[in-house]
Amino acid sequence: MPDLAIIFSGIIVGLIVIGVSINGIVGKVLDYKRSQNGNAPATLAATGQVSEIADRTDMIEDRVRVLERLATDRGQLLSDEIDALRDRAITQDRSSENA
């Protein structure tokens, strides 16, 4: 049983590290794109990138909330949450392919 607690803790820490890393990477990519566009807010608004960035930020915030809940949940709740997250990611991938 202590082994499971260590494994569970390792998974949680890993998920948090991955979430923070993804957030940092996305932030750097967006900063780079902004510098390439000459920091022209009118250009961003005209191309619709502002709404795309807002949607992506919302998605990242949702994922961080899920990771925070996963860090505090136990047992079957963890398994159910992971399955729901996978299903949601698959659905989002399919909807983005259809768009």
Secondary structure, 3 states (H helix, E strand, C coil): CHHHHHHHHHHHHHHHHHHHHHHHHHHHHHHHHHHHCCCCHHHHHHHCHHHHHHHHHHHHHHHHHHHHHHHHCCHHHHHHHHHHHHHHHHHHHHHHHHC
